[in-house]
Amino acid sequence: MIVDDSRQFRESLNDFLTHKLHHEVIAEAKSGEEFLAMKSEMQIADIILMDIVMNEVDGIKATHKALDFYPTIKIIAVTMHVDKLFLVQLIETGFRGCVNKSDIWANLKEAISTVFAGSIYFPDDIGIMNKQLI
């Protein structure tokens, strides 16, 4: 499942997931509000790729609310932010991983495999923090 406010990015990501990684995209949402209304899709998605910066309900708020409904869903943040404090906030919110948009094509396969297997996937420079927080 893809949640991102950029139609062009959603289409590119959907194409990459479908044709390069051979995954099925079951749903797309263009906002946090739209995502939160898609409860049945949210429940059956193996992985949710969540943009962080969106208007009104951002990815952090949407993830927090979604995890209240379904605490076992696996959400990977997709963001341009790399600040360590921001990444710690993602971990504390309940994201199971994070991929920077500038590196997404190189790192997404590993991120999805890692999170699907039940582990966490965050940039290497906060690896030590992962062990402390989780």
Secondary structure as the mmCIF struct_conf table of DSSP 4:
data_model
#
loop_
_struct_conf.conf_type_id
_struct_conf.id
_struct_conf.beg_label_comp_id
_struct_conf.beg_label_asym_id
_struct_conf.beg_label_seq_id
_struct_conf.end_label_comp_id
_struct_conf.end_label_asym_id
_struct_conf.end_label_seq_id
STRN STRN1 ILE A 2 VAL A 3
BEND BEND1 ASP A 5 ASP A 5
HELX_RH_AL_P HELX_RH_AL_P1 ARG A 7 ASP A 15
HELX_RH_PI_P HELX_RH_PI_P1 PHE A 16 LYS A 20
BEND BEND2 LEU A 21 LEU A 21
STRN STRN2 GLU A 28 ALA A 29
BEND BEND3 LYS A 30 SER A 31
HELX_RH_AL_P HELX_RH_AL_P2 GLY A 32 ALA A 37
HELX_RH_AL_P HELX_RH_AL_P3 LYS A 39 ILE A 44
BEND BEND4 ASP A 46 ASP A 46
STRN STRN3 ILE A 48 ASP A 51
BEND BEND5 ILE A 52 ILE A 52
BEND BEND6 ASN A 55 VAL A 57
HELX_RH_AL_P HELX_RH_AL_P4 GLY A 59 PHE A 69
TURN_TY1_P TURN_TY1_P1 PRO A 71 THR A 72
STRN STRN4 ILE A 75 THR A 79
BEND BEND7 MET A 80 MET A 80
HELX_RH_AL_P HELX_RH_AL_P5 LYS A 84 THR A 93
TURN_TY1_P TURN_TY1_P2 GLY A 94 GLY A 94
BEND BEND8 ARG A 96 ARG A 96
STRN STRN5 GLY A 97 ASN A 100
HELX_RH_3T_P HELX_RH_3T_P1 LYS A 101 ASP A 103
HELX_RH_AL_P HELX_RH_AL_P6 ILE A 104 PHE A 116
TURN_TY1_P TURN_TY1_P3 ALA A 117 GLY A 118
STRN STRN6 TYR A 121 TYR A 121
HELX_RH_3T_P HELX_RH_3T_P2 ASP A 124 ILE A 126
HELX_RH_AL_P HELX_RH_AL_P7 GLY A 127 LEU A 133
#
